[in-house]
Amino acid sequence: MGEQEYDLLMQNDSNTAGHTQWFFFRVQNTSAGLPVKFNILNYGKPDSMFNYGMKVSVYSERKAETASVGWHRAGTDISYFRNQVRKDNLSARFYYSLTFTYEFEHPDDTVFFAYCFPYTYSDLRQDISLLERDPRRAGLMQRSTLCKTL
């Protein structure tokens, strides 16, 4: 079985003027040993940390169960480049693409891919609560509302 290839289109980040950077998606019902090439399209920035050695964040449910490995960096043949799609017909501005290959390690796995390791609002609240309960650190910090968002 040869390499499969999938194109994914980025959507604009919520509440922005058309910025695209973050991605988070999953693949289910995988086949062990199957390399898959992902092409993520519609980036707007002309350069990326992926061109300087950054890898994709990956979480495999099977790998977490069998080897106690959580989120980690993975992927091969990673490239970020200008593609041939223009932002509009009159402009000289183009979109950019991220491509990477990932070889699934386990059959019937669910694998998540992300720009970086997820850190949720719940994670933040838990970390702050731990700091507040630590007598040594509690005296060095104060919690207050900075702002409210949507």
C-alpha positions in Angstrom: 0.0 0.0 0.0 1.5 3.3 -1.1 1.4 6.8 0.6 -1.9 8.5 0.7 -2.3 12.2 0.4 -5.0 14.6 1.8 -5.5 18.3 1.3 -7.0 20.3 4.2 -8.2 23.9 4.0 -7.4 26.3 6.8 -10.3 28.5 8.0 -9.7 31.9 9.4 -9.1 32.1 13.2 -12.2 33.3 15.0 -12.5 37.0 15.6 -9.6 38.0 13.4 -9.2 39.9 10.2 -8.4 36.7 8.2 -5.5 35.2 10.1 -4.7 31.5 9.8 -2.1 29.7 11.8 -3.6 27.1 14.2 -4.8 23.7 13.2 -6.2 20.8 15.2 -7.7 17.7 13.6 -7.9 14.0 14.1 -7.6 10.8 12.0 -9.4 7.7 13.0 -9.4 4.0 12.0 -5.7 4.1 11.0 -3.6 1.3 9.4 -0.3 0.6 11.0 2.7 1.4 8.7 0.6 3.6 6.4 2.4 6.9 5.5 0.0 9.7 4.9 1.0 13.1 3.4 -1.1 16.1 4.7 -1.2 19.3 2.8 -2.7 22.2 4.8 -3.6 25.1 2.5 -4.6 28.8 2.9 -1.8 30.0 5.2 -1.2 33.8 4.8 2.3 34.2 6.4 5.3 34.0 4.1 7.4 32.1 6.6 6.9 29.6 9.4 8.9 27.9 12.2 8.2 24.7 10.3 11.0 25.8 7.9 13.4 25.9 10.9 12.9 22.5 12.4 9.6 22.7 14.2 7.5 19.5 13.9 3.8 18.9 14.2 2.3 18.1 17.6 0.8 14.6 17.6 -1.2 12.6 20.1 -1.9 8.9 19.5 -4.5 7.3 21.8 -2.9 3.9 21.3 0.6 5.2 21.9 -0.7 6.9 25.1 -2.2 3.6 26.3 0.7 1.3 25.4 3.8 3.4 25.9 2.5 6.3 28.2 3.5 8.8 25.5 1.3 11.9 25.4 1.6 14.9 23.1 4.9 14.8 21.2 6.5 16.3 18.0 6.5 14.1 15.0 6.3 14.0 11.2 8.7 13.9 8.3 9.3 15.7 5.1 7.9 18.9 6.6 7.8 21.9 4.3 6.1 25.3 4.4 6.1 27.1 1.0 4.2 29.6 -1.2 1.7 27.8 -3.4 0.2 29.0 -6.7 -3.1 30.2 -5.3 -3.5 34.0 -5.3 -5.3 35.8 -2.5 -7.3 37.6 -5.1 -7.2 38.1 -8.9 -5.6 41.5 -8.8 -3.0 40.9 -6.1 0.5 39.6 -6.2 0.0 38.1 -2.8 -0.2 34.3 -2.6 -1.3 31.7 -0.1 1.1 29.3 1.6 1.0 25.6 2.3 2.3 23.3 5.1 3.0 19.7 4.1 4.2 16.8 6.2 4.1 13.1 6.2 3.1 10.9 9.2 3.4 7.1 9.3 0.7 5.7 11.6 2.2 3.2 14.2 -1.0 1.4 15.4 -4.0 -0.1 13.6 -7.5 1.3 14.5 -6.0 4.3 16.3 -7.2 7.8 16.8 -4.4 10.3 16.2 -4.7 14.1 16.8 -2.6 16.6 15.0 -2.1 20.2 16.1 0.1 23.3 15.5 1.2 23.1 19.1 0.4 21.2 22.3 -3.1 22.1 23.4 -3.3 24.1 26.6 -6.9 24.7 27.6 -8.5 27.3 29.8 -9.2 24.5 32.2 -5.5 23.6 32.2 -4.7 27.3 33.0 -7.2 27.4 35.9 -5.8 24.2 37.4 -2.2 25.5 37.2 -3.2 28.8 38.8 -5.1 27.0 41.6 -2.0 24.8 42.3 0.2 27.9 42.5 -2.3 29.6 44.9 -2.3 26.5 47.2 1.5 26.5 47.4 2.3 28.6 50.6 5.7 29.6 49.2 4.3 30.8 45.9 0.9 32.1 47.0 2.6 35.2 48.6 4.3 36.1 45.3 1.2 36.2 43.2 -2.3 37.7 43.0 -5.1 36.7 40.8 -7.4 39.3 39.2 -9.5 39.7 36.1 -7.5 41.4 33.4 -10.2 41.4 30.8 -13.2 39.5 29.4 -13.5 38.0 25.9 -16.1 36.3 23.9 
